[in-house]
Amino acid sequence: MINEITIATRYLFSRKRKHLISFMGFVSILGVAVGVASLIIVLAVMNGFGSELEKRIIGQSPYIIIEKQNGVEPKEYKQLIEKIDSLKDVKGSYPFIWGQGVLKFSSRAQGVMVRSVDMNNSTDISKIKAHIYAGELALDKNNIVIGNELSMALGAFIGDELELMTSVVARPKRFKISGIFNSGMYEYDLNLAYVDLETASNIFGTQARANGIGVELNDTASAVDVKKELKGVVPVSYAVRTWMDLNQNLFSALRLEKLAMFIILTLIVIVAALNIISTLTVMVTEKRKDIGILKAVGATKNRIMLIFSFQGIIIGALGVMLGAIMGIGLSWLLDKFRFPILPENIYYGINYLPVKIGIADSASIIIAALLISFMASIYPAYQAAKLDPVDALRYE
């Protein structure tokens, strides 16, 4: 096999080769490189979008939500929180109340989702506090915290008084803005507001009952395992859903788009593989004499096939190596400089191309490109192997 690799390498890089074949070989390598680089960059960007969306969604929502149809009594949720907090991967848990309302300031109004914050629960406080960029998280019966996009939409800022209307309260409830948060996700920053737990109970008429319990985790990846554990802790009357369950359609669409892009961009590698077929076919014609001599001195069909198959693999390997360097290098530049080229209000507050290179994705791309290159070399190699040495040497 070593001899076959040596001969294949000599045929590819010999200085005596014709310029046309050299150019075709270069085009084949470049085609594979472009295809591999494109695949790496596009999949890295799609992974980056998924990762950024995940951070923004989890930044304002619990990792796991535990809900009961008619709400959870204070005594009951306190007992459950003790059990939940004792689980291995759980960072903390807290009761929550949420509902819809309308915030009004001056002549402007905006429909919002109002969510409670338990000011006696450090886990709940720390999650929201991390996103406060103006004012402070000082919630009581008279204070409210809103998103920065909502603040600009209403024209209301720290210290201004808003009116909140819900379907339960007969008269609008007045609140003073104590803080403004910025989650980095446009939808949340425009449509979300926070009040304290007791106030939320009053404005939505839950009579001290919570809608459910939010669970925070130490690691995003442990959500599925913790969900299984929670089903053994909470009664069957409770629904347990992870952040992935709540956003299943969004992430399923991202996975489908990722698969579609992989398939579409693989066509670039396939086009490059056609160039490999052309290059090797021309090379077989050029090396008819050499093939005849090899066969005359005892080279078998399999050895001839190996020689030309290795040429396809070498072209593919060089293309993959160059493409991987280009793809990873450009992905690194995109991640480092983060050029603001996207509209924030469309892409969930993301104004740059986020990049996250996946090892599994890169390995799949490399293996697929090498396999396509090998398959492209089979036909020319077979044609070389079946060449009759008498015909090859007759006119030499």
Contacts in CASP RR format, 6 or more apart in sequence:
PFRMAT RR
TARGET T0000
AUTHOR 0000-0000-0000
METHOD contacts of the structure
MODEL  1
MINEITIATRYLFSRKRKHLISFMGFVSILGVAVGVASLIIVLAVMNGFG
SELEKRIIGQSPYIIIEKQNGVEPKEYKQLIEKIDSLKDVKGSYPFIWGQ
GVLKFSSRAQGVMVRSVDMNNSTDISKIKAHIYAGELALDKNNIVIGNEL
SMALGAFIGDELELMTSVVARPKRFKISGIFNSGMYEYDLNLAYVDLETA
SNIFGTQARANGIGVELNDTASAVDVKKELKGVVPVSYAVRTWMDLNQNL
FSALRLEKLAMFIILTLIVIVAALNIISTLTVMVTEKRKDIGILKAVGAT
KNRIMLIFSFQGIIIGALGVMLGAIMGIGLSWLLDKFRFPILPENIYYGI
NYLPVKIGIADSASIIIAALLISFMASIYPAYQAAKLDPVDALRYE
1 306 0 8 1.000
4 303 0 8 1.000
4 306 0 8 1.000
4 307 0 8 1.000
4 310 0 8 1.000
5 310 0 8 1.000
7 307 0 8 1.000
8 306 0 8 1.000
8 307 0 8 1.000
8 308 0 8 1.000
8 310 0 8 1.000
8 311 0 8 1.000
8 314 0 8 1.000
9 310 0 8 1.000
9 314 0 8 1.000
11 17 0 8 1.000
11 283 0 8 1.000
11 287 0 8 1.000
11 290 0 8 1.000
11 307 0 8 1.000
11 311 0 8 1.000
12 25 0 8 1.000
12 311 0 8 1.000
12 314 0 8 1.000
12 315 0 8 1.000
17 286 0 8 1.000
18 286 0 8 1.000
20 282 0 8 1.000
21 279 0 8 1.000
21 282 0 8 1.000
21 283 0 8 1.000
21 286 0 8 1.000
24 275 0 8 1.000
24 278 0 8 1.000
24 279 0 8 1.000
24 282 0 8 1.000
25 275 0 8 1.000
25 276 0 8 1.000
25 279 0 8 1.000
25 315 0 8 1.000
27 275 0 8 1.000
27 279 0 8 1.000
28 272 0 8 1.000
28 275 0 8 1.000
28 276 0 8 1.000
28 278 0 8 1.000
28 279 0 8 1.000
28 315 0 8 1.000
28 316 0 8 1.000
29 315 0 8 1.000
29 316 0 8 1.000
29 318 0 8 1.000
29 319 0 8 1.000
29 322 0 8 1.000
30 272 0 8 1.000
30 319 0 8 1.000
30 322 0 8 1.000
31 268 0 8 1.000
31 269 0 8 1.000
31 271 0 8 1.000
31 272 0 8 1.000
31 275 0 8 1.000
31 319 0 8 1.000
32 269 0 8 1.000
32 272 0 8 1.000
32 273 0 8 1.000
32 276 0 8 1.000
32 315 0 8 1.000
32 316 0 8 1.000
32 318 0 8 1.000
32 319 0 8 1.000
32 320 0 8 1.000
32 322 0 8 1.000
32 323 0 8 1.000
32 369 0 8 1.000
32 373 0 8 1.000
33 318 0 8 1.000
33 319 0 8 1.000
33 320 0 8 1.000
33 322 0 8 1.000
33 323 0 8 1.000
33 326 0 8 1.000
34 268 0 8 1.000
34 272 0 8 1.000
34 323 0 8 1.000
35 265 0 8 1.000
35 268 0 8 1.000
35 269 0 8 1.000
35 272 0 8 1.000
35 323 0 8 1.000
35 369 0 8 1.000
36 269 0 8 1.000
36 319 0 8 1.000
36 320 0 8 1.000
36 322 0 8 1.000
36 323 0 8 1.000
36 324 0 8 1.000
36 326 0 8 1.000
36 327 0 8 1.000
36 365 0 8 1.000
36 366 0 8 1.000
36 369 0 8 1.000
37 323 0 8 1.000
37 324 0 8 1.000
37 326 0 8 1.000
37 327 0 8 1.000
37 330 0 8 1.000
38 265 0 8 1.000
38 268 0 8 1.000
39 262 0 8 1.000
39 265 0 8 1.000
39 266 0 8 1.000
39 268 0 8 1.000
39 269 0 8 1.000
39 365 0 8 1.000
40 323 0 8 1.000
40 324 0 8 1.000
40 327 0 8 1.000
40 328 0 8 1.000
40 331 0 8 1.000
40 357 0 8 1.000
40 361 0 8 1.000
40 362 0 8 1.000
40 365 0 8 1.000
41 327 0 8 1.000
41 330 0 8 1.000
41 331 0 8 1.000
41 334 0 8 1.000
42 261 0 8 1.000
42 265 0 8 1.000
43 258 0 8 1.000
43 261 0 8 1.000
43 262 0 8 1.000
43 358 0 8 1.000
43 361 0 8 1.000
43 365 0 8 1.000
44 327 0 8 1.000
44 331 0 8 1.000
44 355 0 8 1.000
44 356 0 8 1.000
44 357 0 8 1.000
44 358 0 8 1.000
44 361 0 8 1.000
45 331 0 8 1.000
45 334 0 8 1.000
45 353 0 8 1.000
45 354 0 8 1.000
45 355 0 8 1.000
46 254 0 8 1.000
46 257 0 8 1.000
46 258 0 8 1.000
46 261 0 8 1.000
47 258 0 8 1.000
47 355 0 8 1.000
47 356 0 8 1.000
47 357 0 8 1.000
47 358 0 8 1.000
47 361 0 8 1.000
48 354 0 8 1.000
48 355 0 8 1.000
48 356 0 8 1.000
49 254 0 8 1.000
49 347 0 8 1.000
49 350 0 8 1.000
49 354 0 8 1.000
50 251 0 8 1.000
50 254 0 8 1.000
50 354 0 8 1.000
50 356 0 8 1.000
51 354 0 8 1.000
51 356 0 8 1.000
52 348 0 8 1.000
52 350 0 8 1.000
52 354 0 8 1.000
53 250 0 8 1.000
53 251 0 8 1.000
53 254 0 8 1.000
53 348 0 8 1.000
54 220 0 8 1.000
54 243 0 8 1.000
56 183 0 8 1.000
56 184 0 8 1.000
56 185 0 8 1.000
56 188 0 8 1.000
56 348 0 8 1.000
56 349 0 8 1.000
57 185 0 8 1.000
57 243 0 8 1.000
57 247 0 8 1.000
58 220 0 8 1.000
58 243 0 8 1.000
59 127 0 8 1.000
59 130 0 8 1.000
59 131 0 8 1.000
59 183 0 8 1.000
60 131 0 8 1.000
60 183 0 8 1.000
60 185 0 8 1.000
60 188 0 8 1.000
60 192 0 8 1.000
61 243 0 8 1.000
61 246 0 8 1.000
62 96 0 8 1.000
62 214 0 8 1.000
62 215 0 8 1.000
62 216 0 8 1.000
62 243 0 8 1.000
63 214 0 8 1.000
63 215 0 8 1.000
63 216 0 8 1.000
63 217 0 8 1.000
63 220 0 8 1.000
63 223 0 8 1.000
63 226 0 8 1.000
63 242 0 8 1.000
63 243 0 8 1.000
64 214 0 8 1.000
64 215 0 8 1.000
64 217 0 8 1.000
64 223 0 8 1.000
64 226 0 8 1.000
64 227 0 8 1.000
64 230 0 8 1.000
64 240 0 8 1.000
64 241 0 8 1.000
64 242 0 8 1.000
64 243 0 8 1.000
65 212 0 8 1.000
65 213 0 8 1.000
65 214 0 8 1.000
65 215 0 8 1.000
65 240 0 8 1.000
65 241 0 8 1.000
65 246 0 8 1.000
66 80 0 8 1.000
66 84 0 8 1.000
66 212 0 8 1.000
66 213 0 8 1.000
66 214 0 8 1.000
66 215 0 8 1.000
66 230 0 8 1.000
66 234 0 8 1.000
66 238 0 8 1.000
66 239 0 8 1.000
66 240 0 8 1.000
67 211 0 8 1.000
67 212 0 8 1.000
67 213 0 8 1.000
67 238 0 8 1.000
67 239 0 8 1.000
67 241 0 8 1.000
68 212 0 8 1.000
68 237 0 8 1.000
68 238 0 8 1.000
68 239 0 8 1.000
69 237 0 8 1.000
70 209 0 8 1.000
71 206 0 8 1.000
71 209 0 8 1.000
71 210 0 8 1.000
71 211 0 8 1.000
71 212 0 8 1.000
72 80 0 8 1.000
72 95 0 8 1.000
72 209 0 8 1.000
72 210 0 8 1.000
72 211 0 8 1.000
72 212 0 8 1.000
72 213 0 8 1.000
73 208 0 8 1.000
73 209 0 8 1.000
74 95 0 8 1.000
74 208 0 8 1.000
74 209 0 8 1.000
74 210 0 8 1.000
77 95 0 8 1.000
77 210 0 8 1.000
77 212 0 8 1.000
77 213 0 8 1.000
80 93 0 8 1.000
80 213 0 8 1.000
80 233 0 8 1.000
80 234 0 8 1.000
81 92 0 8 1.000
81 93 0 8 1.000
81 94 0 8 1.000
81 95 0 8 1.000
81 213 0 8 1.000
83 233 0 8 1.000
84 90 0 8 1.000
84 92 0 8 1.000
84 93 0 8 1.000
84 213 0 8 1.000
84 215 0 8 1.000
84 230 0 8 1.000
84 233 0 8 1.000
84 234 0 8 1.000
85 92 0 8 1.000
85 93 0 8 1.000
87 226 0 8 1.000
87 229 0 8 1.000
87 230 0 8 1.000
87 233 0 8 1.000
88 229 0 8 1.000
89 217 0 8 1.000
89 218 0 8 1.000
89 219 0 8 1.000
89 222 0 8 1.000
89 225 0 8 1.000
89 226 0 8 1.000
90 215 0 8 1.000
90 216 0 8 1.000
90 217 0 8 1.000
90 218 0 8 1.000
90 226 0 8 1.000
91 123 0 8 1.000
91 216 0 8 1.000
91 217 0 8 1.000
91 218 0 8 1.000
92 123 0 8 1.000
92 215 0 8 1.000
92 216 0 8 1.000
93 123 0 8 1.000
93 213 0 8 1.000
93 214 0 8 1.000
93 215 0 8 1.000
93 216 0 8 1.000
94 118 0 8 1.000
94 121 0 8 1.000
94 123 0 8 1.000
94 124 0 8 1.000
94 213 0 8 1.000
94 214 0 8 1.000
95 116 0 8 1.000
95 118 0 8 1.000
95 121 0 8 1.000
95 197 0 8 1.000
95 210 0 8 1.000
95 212 0 8 1.000
95 213 0 8 1.000
95 214 0 8 1.000
96 115 0 8 1.000
96 116 0 8 1.000
96 118 0 8 1.000
96 124 0 8 1.000
96 197 0 8 1.000
96 210 0 8 1.000
96 211 0 8 1.000
96 212 0 8 1.000
96 213 0 8 1.000
96 214 0 8 1.000
97 115 0 8 1.000
97 116 0 8 1.000
97 197 0 8 1.000
97 200 0 8 1.000
97 201 0 8 1.000
97 204 0 8 1.000
97 206 0 8 1.000
97 210 0 8 1.000
97 211 0 8 1.000
97 212 0 8 1.000
98 113 0 8 1.000
98 114 0 8 1.000
98 115 0 8 1.000
98 116 0 8 1.000
98 200 0 8 1.000
98 211 0 8 1.000
99 113 0 8 1.000
99 114 0 8 1.000
99 115 0 8 1.000
99 166 0 8 1.000
99 204 0 8 1.000
99 211 0 8 1.000
100 111 0 8 1.000
100 112 0 8 1.000
100 113 0 8 1.000
100 114 0 8 1.000
100 166 0 8 1.000
100 167 0 8 1.000
101 111 0 8 1.000
101 112 0 8 1.000
101 113 0 8 1.000
101 114 0 8 1.000
101 164 0 8 1.000
101 165 0 8 1.000
101 166 0 8 1.000
101 167 0 8 1.000
102 109 0 8 1.000
102 110 0 8 1.000
102 111 0 8 1.000
102 112 0 8 1.000
102 164 0 8 1.000
102 165 0 8 1.000
102 166 0 8 1.000
103 109 0 8 1.000
103 110 0 8 1.000
103 111 0 8 1.000
103 112 0 8 1.000
103 146 0 8 1.000
103 150 0 8 1.000
103 154 0 8 1.000
103 162 0 8 1.000
103 163 0 8 1.000
103 164 0 8 1.000
103 193 0 8 1.000
104 154 0 8 1.000
104 162 0 8 1.000
104 163 0 8 1.000
104 164 0 8 1.000
104 165 0 8 1.000
104 172 0 8 1.000
105 154 0 8 1.000
105 155 0 8 1.000
105 156 0 8 1.000
105 160 0 8 1.000
105 161 0 8 1.000
105 162 0 8 1.000
105 163 0 8 1.000
106 154 0 8 1.000
106 155 0 8 1.000
106 156 0 8 1.000
108 153 0 8 1.000
108 154 0 8 1.000
108 155 0 8 1.000
109 154 0 8 1.000
110 150 0 8 1.000
110 153 0 8 1.000
110 154 0 8 1.000
110 190 0 8 1.000
110 191 0 8 1.000
111 191 0 8 1.000
112 146 0 8 1.000
112 150 0 8 1.000
112 191 0 8 1.000
112 192 0 8 1.000
112 193 0 8 1.000
113 191 0 8 1.000
113 192 0 8 1.000
113 193 0 8 1.000
114 164 0 8 1.000
114 166 0 8 1.000
114 192 0 8 1.000
114 193 0 8 1.000
114 194 0 8 1.000
114 195 0 8 1.000
114 200 0 8 1.000
114 203 0 8 1.000
114 204 0 8 1.000
115 192 0 8 1.000
115 193 0 8 1.000
115 194 0 8 1.000
115 195 0 8 1.000
115 200 0 8 1.000
116 194 0 8 1.000
116 195 0 8 1.000
116 196 0 8 1.000
116 197 0 8 1.000
116 199 0 8 1.000
116 200 0 8 1.000
116 201 0 8 1.000
116 210 0 8 1.000
117 124 0 8 1.000
117 125 0 8 1.000
117 128 0 8 1.000
117 137 0 8 1.000
117 139 0 8 1.000
117 145 0 8 1.000
117 194 0 8 1.000
117 195 0 8 1.000
117 196 0 8 1.000
117 197 0 8 1.000
118 124 0 8 1.000
118 125 0 8 1.000
118 196 0 8 1.000
118 197 0 8 1.000
119 125 0 8 1.000
119 139 0 8 1.000
119 140 0 8 1.000
119 196 0 8 1.000
119 197 0 8 1.000
123 216 0 8 1.000
125 137 0 8 1.000
127 216 0 8 1.000
128 137 0 8 1.000
128 145 0 8 1.000
128 181 0 8 1.000
128 194 0 8 1.000
129 137 0 8 1.000
131 181 0 8 1.000
131 182 0 8 1.000
131 183 0 8 1.000
131 184 0 8 1.000
132 145 0 8 1.000
132 179 0 8 1.000
132 180 0 8 1.000
132 181 0 8 1.000
133 148 0 8 1.000
133 180 0 8 1.000
133 181 0 8 1.000
133 182 0 8 1.000
134 148 0 8 1.000
134 157 0 8 1.000
134 158 0 8 1.000
134 179 0 8 1.000
134 180 0 8 1.000
135 158 0 8 1.000
135 178 0 8 1.000
135 179 0 8 1.000
135 180 0 8 1.000
136 178 0 8 1.000
136 179 0 8 1.000
137 145 0 8 1.000
137 178 0 8 1.000
137 179 0 8 1.000
137 194 0 8 1.000
138 178 0 8 1.000
138 179 0 8 1.000
139 145 0 8 1.000
139 178 0 8 1.000
139 194 0 8 1.000
139 195 0 8 1.000
139 196 0 8 1.000
139 199 0 8 1.000
140 196 0 8 1.000
140 199 0 8 1.000
141 196 0 8 1.000
141 198 0 8 1.000
141 199 0 8 1.000
141 202 0 8 1.000
142 174 0 8 1.000
142 175 0 8 1.000
142 176 0 8 1.000
143 175 0 8 1.000
143 176 0 8 1.000
143 177 0 8 1.000
143 178 0 8 1.000
143 195 0 8 1.000
143 196 0 8 1.000
144 162 0 8 1.000
144 164 0 8 1.000
144 175 0 8 1.000
144 176 0 8 1.000
144 177 0 8 1.000
144 178 0 8 1.000
144 193 0 8 1.000
144 194 0 8 1.000
144 195 0 8 1.000
145 177 0 8 1.000
145 178 0 8 1.000
145 179 0 8 1.000
145 180 0 8 1.000
145 181 0 8 1.000
145 193 0 8 1.000
145 194 0 8 1.000
145 195 0 8 1.000
146 154 0 8 1.000
146 156 0 8 1.000
146 162 0 8 1.000
146 177 0 8 1.000
146 179 0 8 1.000
146 180 0 8 1.000
146 181 0 8 1.000
146 192 0 8 1.000
146 193 0 8 1.000
146 194 0 8 1.000
147 180 0 8 1.000
147 181 0 8 1.000
147 182 0 8 1.000
147 183 0 8 1.000
147 188 0 8 1.000
147 189 0 8 1.000
147 190 0 8 1.000
147 192 0 8 1.000
147 193 0 8 1.000
148 180 0 8 1.000
148 181 0 8 1.000
148 182 0 8 1.000
148 189 0 8 1.000
149 186 0 8 1.000
149 189 0 8 1.000
149 190 0 8 1.000
150 189 0 8 1.000
150 190 0 8 1.000
150 191 0 8 1.000
150 192 0 8 1.000
150 193 0 8 1.000
151 157 0 8 1.000
151 177 0 8 1.000
151 180 0 8 1.000
153 190 0 8 1.000
154 162 0 8 1.000
156 162 0 8 1.000
156 177 0 8 1.000
157 177 0 8 1.000
157 180 0 8 1.000
158 177 0 8 1.000
158 178 0 8 1.000
158 179 0 8 1.000
158 180 0 8 1.000
159 176 0 8 1.000
159 177 0 8 1.000
159 178 0 8 1.000
160 176 0 8 1.000
160 177 0 8 1.000
161 174 0 8 1.000
161 175 0 8 1.000
161 176 0 8 1.000
161 177 0 8 1.000
162 174 0 8 1.000
162 175 0 8 1.000
162 176 0 8 1.000
162 177 0 8 1.000
163 172 0 8 1.000
163 173 0 8 1.000
163 174 0 8 1.000
163 175 0 8 1.000
164 172 0 8 1.000
164 173 0 8 1.000
164 174 0 8 1.000
164 175 0 8 1.000
164 193 0 8 1.000
164 203 0 8 1.000
165 172 0 8 1.000
165 173 0 8 1.000
166 173 0 8 1.000
166 203 0 8 1.000
166 204 0 8 1.000
168 203 0 8 1.000
168 204 0 8 1.000
168 205 0 8 1.000
169 202 0 8 1.000
169 203 0 8 1.000
173 203 0 8 1.000
175 195 0 8 1.000
181 189 0 8 1.000
181 194 0 8 1.000
182 189 0 8 1.000
183 189 0 8 1.000
183 192 0 8 1.000
184 348 0 8 1.000
184 349 0 8 1.000
185 348 0 8 1.000
185 349 0 8 1.000
186 344 0 8 1.000
186 345 0 8 1.000
186 348 0 8 1.000
186 349 0 8 1.000
187 348 0 8 1.000
195 203 0 8 1.000
197 210 0 8 1.000
200 206 0 8 1.000
201 207 0 8 1.000
201 208 0 8 1.000
201 209 0 8 1.000
215 226 0 8 1.000
215 230 0 8 1.000
217 223 0 8 1.000
217 226 0 8 1.000
223 242 0 8 1.000
223 243 0 8 1.000
223 244 0 8 1.000
224 242 0 8 1.000
224 244 0 8 1.000
227 240 0 8 1.000
227 241 0 8 1.000
227 242 0 8 1.000
230 240 0 8 1.000
231 240 0 8 1.000
234 240 0 8 1.000
244 251 0 8 1.000
262 364 0 8 1.000
266 368 0 8 1.000
266 372 0 8 1.000
269 368 0 8 1.000
269 369 0 8 1.000
269 372 0 8 1.000
270 372 0 8 1.000
273 372 0 8 1.000
273 373 0 8 1.000
273 375 0 8 1.000
273 376 0 8 1.000
274 376 0 8 1.000
276 312 0 8 1.000
276 315 0 8 1.000
276 316 0 8 1.000
276 373 0 8 1.000
276 376 0 8 1.000
276 377 0 8 1.000
277 376 0 8 1.000
277 377 0 8 1.000
277 379 0 8 1.000
277 380 0 8 1.000
279 315 0 8 1.000
280 308 0 8 1.000
280 311 0 8 1.000
280 312 0 8 1.000
280 376 0 8 1.000
280 377 0 8 1.000
280 380 0 8 1.000
280 381 0 8 1.000
281 379 0 8 1.000
281 380 0 8 1.000
281 383 0 8 1.000
283 308 0 8 1.000
283 311 0 8 1.000
283 380 0 8 1.000
284 291 0 8 1.000
284 308 0 8 1.000
284 380 0 8 1.000
284 383 0 8 1.000
284 384 0 8 1.000
284 387 0 8 1.000
287 384 0 8 1.000
288 387 0 8 1.000
288 392 0 8 1.000
289 392 0 8 1.000
289 393 0 8 1.000
289 396 0 8 1.000
291 304 0 8 1.000
291 384 0 8 1.000
291 387 0 8 1.000
291 389 0 8 1.000
291 392 0 8 1.000
292 387 0 8 1.000
292 389 0 8 1.000
292 392 0 8 1.000
292 393 0 8 1.000
293 389 0 8 1.000
293 393 0 8 1.000
294 303 0 8 1.000
294 304 0 8 1.000
295 304 0 8 1.000
295 387 0 8 1.000
295 389 0 8 1.000
295 392 0 8 1.000
296 389 0 8 1.000
296 393 0 8 1.000
301 385 0 8 1.000
301 386 0 8 1.000
302 385 0 8 1.000
304 381 0 8 1.000
304 384 0 8 1.000
304 385 0 8 1.000
304 387 0 8 1.000
305 381 0 8 1.000
305 382 0 8 1.000
305 384 0 8 1.000
305 385 0 8 1.000
306 381 0 8 1.000
307 381 0 8 1.000
307 384 0 8 1.000
308 377 0 8 1.000
308 380 0 8 1.000
308 381 0 8 1.000
308 384 0 8 1.000
308 385 0 8 1.000
309 374 0 8 1.000
309 377 0 8 1.000
309 378 0 8 1.000
309 381 0 8 1.000
310 377 0 8 1.000
311 377 0 8 1.000
312 373 0 8 1.000
312 374 0 8 1.000
312 376 0 8 1.000
312 377 0 8 1.000
313 370 0 8 1.000
313 373 0 8 1.000
313 374 0 8 1.000
313 377 0 8 1.000
315 373 0 8 1.000
316 369 0 8 1.000
316 370 0 8 1.000
316 373 0 8 1.000
317 370 0 8 1.000
317 373 0 8 1.000
319 369 0 8 1.000
320 366 0 8 1.000
320 369 0 8 1.000
320 370 0 8 1.000
320 373 0 8 1.000
324 362 0 8 1.000
324 366 0 8 1.000
328 357 0 8 1.000
328 362 0 8 1.000
331 355 0 8 1.000
331 357 0 8 1.000
332 355 0 8 1.000
334 352 0 8 1.000
334 353 0 8 1.000
334 355 0 8 1.000
335 354 0 8 1.000
335 355 0 8 1.000
338 352 0 8 1.000
338 353 0 8 1.000
339 352 0 8 1.000
339 353 0 8 1.000
340 351 0 8 1.000
340 352 0 8 1.000
341 351 0 8 1.000
341 352 0 8 1.000
341 353 0 8 1.000
342 350 0 8 1.000
342 351 0 8 1.000
342 352 0 8 1.000
342 353 0 8 1.000
343 351 0 8 1.000
344 350 0 8 1.000
344 351 0 8 1.000
END
